[in-house]
Amino acid sequence: MWAGREKGTKKKLIENVTKTVCETLGCPAQAVIVILEDIPKENWGQDGKQGG
């Protein structure tokens, strides 16, 4: 995802991803690791064009 998201947004995303994985796979939350990668838009390109 693009860098600059609010801390609360990241927290909510981690909670929701964990919940979905647990419901889908039937595993405990302790077994789920979520890693968010903040990428500056200028370090991303698509269709031959630089982002940001």
PyMOL Python script that loads the backbone (N, CA, C, O; Angstrom):
from pymol import cmd

cmd.read_pdbstr("""\
ATOM      1  N   MET A   1       0.842  -1.168   0.000  1.00  0.00           N
ATOM      2  CA  MET A   1       0.000   0.000   0.000  1.00  0.00           C
ATOM      3  C   MET A   1       0.887   1.230   0.000  1.00  0.00           C
ATOM      4  O   MET A   1       2.070   1.159   0.333  1.00  0.00           O
ATOM      5  N   TRP A   2       0.308   2.347  -0.373  1.00  0.00           N
ATOM      6  CA  TRP A   2       1.090   3.591  -0.388  1.00  0.00           C
ATOM      7  C   TRP A   2       1.441   4.023   1.028  1.00  0.00           C
ATOM      8  O   TRP A   2       0.660   3.830   1.960  1.00  0.00           O
ATOM      9  N   ALA A   3       2.605   4.602   1.175  1.00  0.00           N
ATOM     10  CA  ALA A   3       3.048   5.137   2.461  1.00  0.00           C
ATOM     11  C   ALA A   3       2.150   6.304   2.869  1.00  0.00           C
ATOM     12  O   ALA A   3       1.573   6.980   2.018  1.00  0.00           O
ATOM     13  N   GLY A   4       2.039   6.533   4.179  1.00  0.00           N
ATOM     14  CA  GLY A   4       1.313   7.683   4.678  1.00  0.00           C
ATOM     15  C   GLY A   4      -0.050   7.387   5.270  1.00  0.00           C
ATOM     16  O   GLY A   4      -0.775   8.307   5.648  1.00  0.00           O
ATOM     17  N   ARG A   5      -0.406   6.124   5.353  1.00  0.00           N
ATOM     18  CA  ARG A   5      -1.703   5.779   5.966  1.00  0.00           C
ATOM     19  C   ARG A   5      -1.669   6.056   7.458  1.00  0.00           C
ATOM     20  O   ARG A   5      -0.616   5.972   8.089  1.00  0.00           O
ATOM     21  N   GLU A   6      -2.819   6.384   8.015  1.00  0.00           N
ATOM     22  CA  GLU A   6      -2.944   6.649   9.447  1.00  0.00           C
ATOM     23  C   GLU A   6      -2.679   5.370  10.247  1.00  0.00           C
ATOM     24  O   GLU A   6      -2.955   4.262   9.785  1.00  0.00           O
ATOM     25  N   LYS A   7      -2.146   5.545  11.439  1.00  0.00           N
ATOM     26  CA  LYS A   7      -1.862   4.405  12.328  1.00  0.00           C
ATOM     27  C   LYS A   7      -3.135   3.608  12.613  1.00  0.00           C
ATOM     28  O   LYS A   7      -3.104   2.378  12.631  1.00  0.00           O
ATOM     29  N   GLY A   8      -4.252   4.301  12.835  1.00  0.00           N
ATOM     30  CA  GLY A   8      -5.524   3.634  13.109  1.00  0.00           C
ATOM     31  C   GLY A   8      -6.023   2.813  11.930  1.00  0.00           C
ATOM     32  O   GLY A   8      -6.632   1.759  12.116  1.00  0.00           O
ATOM     33  N   THR A   9      -5.766   3.294  10.716  1.00  0.00           N
ATOM     34  CA  THR A   9      -6.153   2.561   9.505  1.00  0.00           C
ATOM     35  C   THR A   9      -5.371   1.263   9.407  1.00  0.00           C
ATOM     36  O   THR A   9      -5.925   0.217   9.069  1.00  0.00           O
ATOM     37  N   LYS A  10      -4.075   1.336   9.706  1.00  0.00           N
ATOM     38  CA  LYS A  10      -3.228   0.138   9.669  1.00  0.00           C
ATOM     39  C   LYS A  10      -3.674  -0.871  10.731  1.00  0.00           C
ATOM     40  O   LYS A  10      -3.710  -2.075  10.481  1.00  0.00           O
ATOM     41  N   LYS A  11      -4.013  -0.362  11.921  1.00  0.00           N
ATOM     42  CA  LYS A  11      -4.470  -1.230  13.003  1.00  0.00           C
ATOM     43  C   LYS A  11      -5.736  -1.974  12.591  1.00  0.00           C
ATOM     44  O   LYS A  11      -5.848  -3.183  12.792  1.00  0.00           O
ATOM     45  N   LYS A  12      -6.681  -1.250  12.017  1.00  0.00           N
ATOM     46  CA  LYS A  12      -7.944  -1.842  11.577  1.00  0.00           C
ATOM     47  C   LYS A  12      -7.706  -2.879  10.472  1.00  0.00           C
ATOM     48  O   LYS A  12      -8.330  -3.940  10.470  1.00  0.00           O
ATOM     49  N   LEU A  13      -6.814  -2.574   9.545  1.00  0.00           N
ATOM     50  CA  LEU A  13      -6.494  -3.509   8.472  1.00  0.00           C
ATOM     51  C   LEU A  13      -5.909  -4.800   9.030  1.00  0.00           C
ATOM     52  O   LEU A  13      -6.303  -5.891   8.619  1.00  0.00           O
ATOM     53  N   ILE A  14      -4.974  -4.679   9.962  1.00  0.00           N
ATOM     54  CA  ILE A  14      -4.358  -5.864  10.577  1.00  0.00           C
ATOM     55  C   ILE A  14      -5.411  -6.700  11.301  1.00  0.00           C
ATOM     56  O   ILE A  14      -5.418  -7.926  11.192  1.00  0.00           O
ATOM     57  N   GLU A  15      -6.290  -6.042  12.033  1.00  0.00           N
ATOM     58  CA  GLU A  15      -7.357  -6.764  12.748  1.00  0.00           C
ATOM     59  C   GLU A  15      -8.269  -7.504  11.773  1.00  0.00           C
ATOM     60  O   GLU A  15      -8.604  -8.668  11.992  1.00  0.00           O
ATOM     61  N   ASN A  16      -8.671  -6.829  10.698  1.00  0.00           N
ATOM     62  CA  ASN A  16      -9.593  -7.446   9.737  1.00  0.00           C
ATOM     63  C   ASN A  16      -8.952  -8.575   8.934  1.00  0.00           C
ATOM     64  O   ASN A  16      -9.597  -9.589   8.668  1.00  0.00           O
ATOM     65  N   VAL A  17      -7.701  -8.408   8.552  1.00  0.00           N
ATOM     66  CA  VAL A  17      -7.000  -9.479   7.832  1.00  0.00           C
ATOM     67  C   VAL A  17      -6.860 -10.696   8.742  1.00  0.00           C
ATOM     68  O   VAL A  17      -7.092 -11.827   8.315  1.00  0.00           O
ATOM     69  N   THR A  18      -6.483 -10.460   9.989  1.00  0.00           N
ATOM     70  CA  THR A  18      -6.334 -11.563  10.946  1.00  0.00           C
ATOM     71  C   THR A  18      -7.653 -12.295  11.136  1.00  0.00           C
ATOM     72  O   THR A  18      -7.698 -13.524  11.099  1.00  0.00           O
ATOM     73  N   LYS A  19      -8.720 -11.542  11.338  1.00  0.00           N
ATOM     74  CA  LYS A  19     -10.046 -12.146  11.537  1.00  0.00           C
ATOM     75  C   LYS A  19     -10.450 -12.998  10.328  1.00  0.00           C
ATOM     76  O   LYS A  19     -10.936 -14.117  10.489  1.00  0.00           O
ATOM     77  N   THR A  20     -10.251 -12.468   9.134  1.00  0.00           N
ATOM     78  CA  THR A  20     -10.636 -13.186   7.913  1.00  0.00           C
ATOM     79  C   THR A  20      -9.826 -14.467   7.737  1.00  0.00           C
ATOM     80  O   THR A  20     -10.376 -15.509   7.381  1.00  0.00           O
ATOM     81  N   VAL A  21      -8.526 -14.392   7.985  1.00  0.00           N
ATOM     82  CA  VAL A  21      -7.676 -15.587   7.862  1.00  0.00           C
ATOM     83  C   VAL A  21      -8.116 -16.638   8.870  1.00  0.00           C
ATOM     84  O   VAL A  21      -8.211 -17.818   8.533  1.00  0.00           O
ATOM     85  N   CYS A  22      -8.384 -16.226  10.097  1.00  0.00           N
ATOM     86  CA  CYS A  22      -8.812 -17.175  11.136  1.00  0.00           C
ATOM     87  C   CYS A  22     -10.145 -17.825  10.787  1.00  0.00           C
ATOM     88  O   CYS A  22     -10.312 -19.033  10.959  1.00  0.00           O
ATOM     89  N   GLU A  23     -11.088 -17.034  10.301  1.00  0.00           N
ATOM     90  CA  GLU A  23     -12.395 -17.584   9.912  1.00  0.00           C
ATOM     91  C   GLU A  23     -12.267 -18.534   8.721  1.00  0.00           C
ATOM     92  O   GLU A  23     -12.942 -19.562   8.666  1.00  0.00           O
ATOM     93  N   THR A  24     -11.412 -18.189   7.785  1.00  0.00           N
ATOM     94  CA  THR A  24     -11.262 -18.997   6.568  1.00  0.00           C
ATOM     95  C   THR A  24     -10.497 -20.294   6.827  1.00  0.00           C
ATOM     96  O   THR A  24     -10.870 -21.355   6.328  1.00  0.00           O
ATOM     97  N   LEU A  25      -9.424 -20.197   7.610  1.00  0.00           N
ATOM     98  CA  LEU A  25      -8.558 -21.362   7.818  1.00  0.00           C
ATOM     99  C   LEU A  25      -8.829 -22.092   9.126  1.00  0.00           C
ATOM    100  O   LEU A  25      -8.328 -23.195   9.341  1.00  0.00           O
ATOM    101  N   GLY A  26      -9.621 -21.476   9.999  1.00  0.00           N
ATOM    102  CA  GLY A  26      -9.902 -22.109  11.283  1.00  0.00           C
ATOM    103  C   GLY A  26      -8.703 -22.158  12.198  1.00  0.00           C
ATOM    104  O   GLY A  26      -8.519 -23.130  12.931  1.00  0.00           O
ATOM    105  N   CYS A  27      -7.890 -21.129  12.166  1.00  0.00           N
ATOM    106  CA  CYS A  27      -6.694 -21.102  13.008  1.00  0.00           C
ATOM    107  C   CYS A  27      -6.818 -20.000  14.059  1.00  0.00           C
ATOM    108  O   CYS A  27      -7.638 -19.094  13.915  1.00  0.00           O
ATOM    109  N   PRO A  28      -6.013 -20.075  15.109  1.00  0.00           N
ATOM    110  CA  PRO A  28      -6.058 -19.029  16.128  1.00  0.00           C
ATOM    111  C   PRO A  28      -5.345 -17.766  15.639  1.00  0.00           C
ATOM    112  O   PRO A  28      -4.471 -17.826  14.774  1.00  0.00           O
ATOM    113  N   ALA A  29      -5.731 -16.640  16.202  1.00  0.00           N
ATOM    114  CA  ALA A  29      -5.123 -15.363  15.818  1.00  0.00           C
ATOM    115  C   ALA A  29      -3.608 -15.362  16.049  1.00  0.00           C
ATOM    116  O   ALA A  29      -2.863 -14.692  15.333  1.00  0.00           O
ATOM    117  N   GLN A  30      -3.166 -16.115  17.048  1.00  0.00           N
ATOM    118  CA  GLN A  30      -1.734 -16.175  17.354  1.00  0.00           C
ATOM    119  C   GLN A  30      -0.917 -16.787  16.209  1.00  0.00           C
ATOM    120  O   GLN A  30       0.298 -16.603  16.144  1.00  0.00           O
ATOM    121  N   ALA A  31      -1.584 -17.508  15.315  1.00  0.00           N
ATOM    122  CA  ALA A  31      -0.890 -18.152  14.202  1.00  0.00           C
ATOM    123  C   ALA A  31      -0.776 -17.237  12.977  1.00  0.00           C
ATOM    124  O   ALA A  31      -0.149 -17.607  11.984  1.00  0.00           O
ATOM    125  N   VAL A  32      -1.376 -16.054  13.044  1.00  0.00           N
ATOM    126  CA  VAL A  32      -1.413 -15.156  11.888  1.00  0.00           C
ATOM    127  C   VAL A  32      -0.439 -14.005  12.087  1.00  0.00           C
ATOM    128  O   VAL A  32      -0.465 -13.319  13.108  1.00  0.00           O
ATOM    129  N   ILE A  33       0.412 -13.808  11.104  1.00  0.00           N
ATOM    130  CA  ILE A  33       1.339 -12.682  11.097  1.00  0.00           C
ATOM    131  C   ILE A  33       0.997 -11.809   9.896  1.00  0.00           C
ATOM    132  O   ILE A  33       0.915 -12.300   8.771  1.00  0.00           O
ATOM    133  N   VAL A  34       0.798 -10.527  10.133  1.00  0.00           N
ATOM    134  CA  VAL A  34       0.487  -9.586   9.061  1.00  0.00           C
ATOM    135  C   VAL A  34       1.630  -8.586   8.979  1.00  0.00           C
ATOM    136  O   VAL A  34       2.001  -7.983   9.985  1.00  0.00           O
ATOM    137  N   ILE A  35       2.185  -8.408   7.800  1.00  0.00           N
ATOM    138  CA  ILE A  35       3.254  -7.440   7.584  1.00  0.00           C
ATOM    139  C   ILE A  35       2.766  -6.429   6.561  1.00  0.00           C
ATOM    140  O   ILE A  35       2.399  -6.793   5.444  1.00  0.00           O
ATOM    141  N   LEU A  36       2.760  -5.162   6.944  1.00  0.00           N
ATOM    142  CA  LEU A  36       2.358  -4.102   6.032  1.00  0.00           C
ATOM    143  C   LEU A  36       3.614  -3.474   5.434  1.00  0.00           C
ATOM    144  O   LEU A  36       4.573  -3.168   6.142  1.00  0.00           O
ATOM    145  N   GLU A  37       3.586  -3.292   4.148  1.00  0.00           N
ATOM    146  CA  GLU A  37       4.720  -2.677   3.464  1.00  0.00           C
ATOM    147  C   GLU A  37       4.270  -1.328   2.910  1.00  0.00           C
ATOM    148  O   GLU A  37       3.463  -1.260   1.983  1.00  0.00           O
ATOM    149  N   ASP A  38       4.804  -0.264   3.490  1.00  0.00           N
ATOM    150  CA  ASP A  38       4.494   1.091   3.034  1.00  0.00           C
ATOM    151  C   ASP A  38       5.474   1.471   1.933  1.00  0.00           C
ATOM    152  O   ASP A  38       6.680   1.557   2.165  1.00  0.00           O
ATOM    153  N   ILE A  39       4.956   1.693   0.756  1.00  0.00           N
ATOM    154  CA  ILE A  39       5.809   2.023  -0.383  1.00  0.00           C
ATOM    155  C   ILE A  39       5.530   3.456  -0.812  1.00  0.00           C
ATOM    156  O   ILE A  39       4.387   3.791  -1.125  1.00  0.00           O
ATOM    157  N   PRO A  40       6.554   4.310  -0.834  1.00  0.00           N
ATOM    158  CA  PRO A  40       6.343   5.656  -1.342  1.00  0.00           C
ATOM    159  C   PRO A  40       5.886   5.594  -2.807  1.00  0.00           C
ATOM    160  O   PRO A  40       6.400   4.801  -3.596  1.00  0.00           O
ATOM    161  N   LYS A  41       4.919   6.439  -3.153  1.00  0.00           N
ATOM    162  CA  LYS A  41       4.373   6.401  -4.517  1.00  0.00           C
ATOM    163  C   LYS A  41       5.446   6.563  -5.577  1.00  0.00           C
ATOM    164  O   LYS A  41       5.361   5.960  -6.646  1.00  0.00           O
ATOM    165  N   GLU A  42       6.471   7.385  -5.284  1.00  0.00           N
ATOM    166  CA  GLU A  42       7.518   7.606  -6.292  1.00  0.00           C
ATOM    167  C   GLU A  42       8.392   6.376  -6.520  1.00  0.00           C
ATOM    168  O   GLU A  42       9.174   6.336  -7.471  1.00  0.00           O
ATOM    169  N   ASN A  43       8.261   5.364  -5.642  1.00  0.00           N
ATOM    170  CA  ASN A  43       9.008   4.109  -5.814  1.00  0.00           C
ATOM    171  C   ASN A  43       8.181   3.038  -6.504  1.00  0.00           C
ATOM    172  O   ASN A  43       8.556   1.865  -6.501  1.00  0.00           O
ATOM    173  N   TRP A  44       7.069   3.428  -7.092  1.00  0.00           N
ATOM    174  CA  TRP A  44       6.162   2.501  -7.736  1.00  0.00           C
ATOM    175  C   TRP A  44       5.937   2.958  -9.173  1.00  0.00           C
ATOM    176  O   TRP A  44       5.832   4.154  -9.446  1.00  0.00           O
ATOM    177  N   GLY A  45       5.866   2.019 -10.064  1.00  0.00           N
ATOM    178  CA  GLY A  45       5.559   2.356 -11.450  1.00  0.00           C
ATOM    179  C   GLY A  45       4.551   1.386 -12.032  1.00  0.00           C
ATOM    180  O   GLY A  45       4.527   0.206 -11.682  1.00  0.00           O
ATOM    181  N   GLN A  46       3.717   1.900 -12.927  1.00  0.00           N
ATOM    182  CA  GLN A  46       2.744   1.064 -13.605  1.00  0.00           C
ATOM    183  C   GLN A  46       2.534   1.631 -14.988  1.00  0.00           C
ATOM    184  O   GLN A  46       2.459   2.847 -15.167  1.00  0.00           O
ATOM    185  N   ASP A  47       2.439   0.745 -15.972  1.00  0.00           N
ATOM    186  CA  ASP A  47       2.196   1.159 -17.352  1.00  0.00           C
ATOM    187  C   ASP A  47       3.277   2.111 -17.848  1.00  0.00           C
ATOM    188  O   ASP A  47       3.010   3.020 -18.634  1.00  0.00           O
ATOM    189  N   GLY A  48       4.500   1.888 -17.375  1.00  0.00           N
ATOM    190  CA  GLY A  48       5.629   2.696 -17.803  1.00  0.00           C
ATOM    191  C   GLY A  48       5.696   4.081 -17.179  1.00  0.00           C
ATOM    192  O   GLY A  48       6.497   4.914 -17.602  1.00  0.00           O
ATOM    193  N   LYS A  49       4.862   4.335 -16.176  1.00  0.00           N
ATOM    194  CA  LYS A  49       4.811   5.646 -15.549  1.00  0.00           C
ATOM    195  C   LYS A  49       5.094   5.537 -14.064  1.00  0.00           C
ATOM    196  O   LYS A  49       4.669   4.592 -13.400  1.00  0.00           O
ATOM    197  N   GLN A  50       5.823   6.526 -13.552  1.00  0.00           N
ATOM    198  CA  GLN A  50       6.140   6.561 -12.128  1.00  0.00           C
ATOM    199  C   GLN A  50       4.942   7.101 -11.357  1.00  0.00           C
ATOM    200  O   GLN A  50       4.269   8.031 -11.800  1.00  0.00           O
ATOM    201  N   GLY A  51       4.690   6.509 -10.208  1.00  0.00           N
ATOM    202  CA  GLY A  51       3.596   6.988  -9.361  1.00  0.00           C
ATOM    203  C   GLY A  51       3.974   8.236  -8.605  1.00  0.00           C
ATOM    204  O   GLY A  51       5.134   8.646  -8.602  1.00  0.00           O
ATOM    205  N   GLY A  52       2.998   8.838  -7.965  1.00  0.00           N
ATOM    206  CA  GLY A  52       3.172   9.952  -7.061  1.00  0.00           C
ATOM    207  C   GLY A  52       3.546  11.218  -7.681  1.00  0.00           C
ATOM    208  O   GLY A  52       3.715  12.220  -6.985  1.00  0.00           O
TER     209      GLY A  52
END
""", "prot")
cmd.dss("prot")
cmd.show_as("cartoon", "prot")
cmd.util.cbc("prot")
cmd.orient("prot")
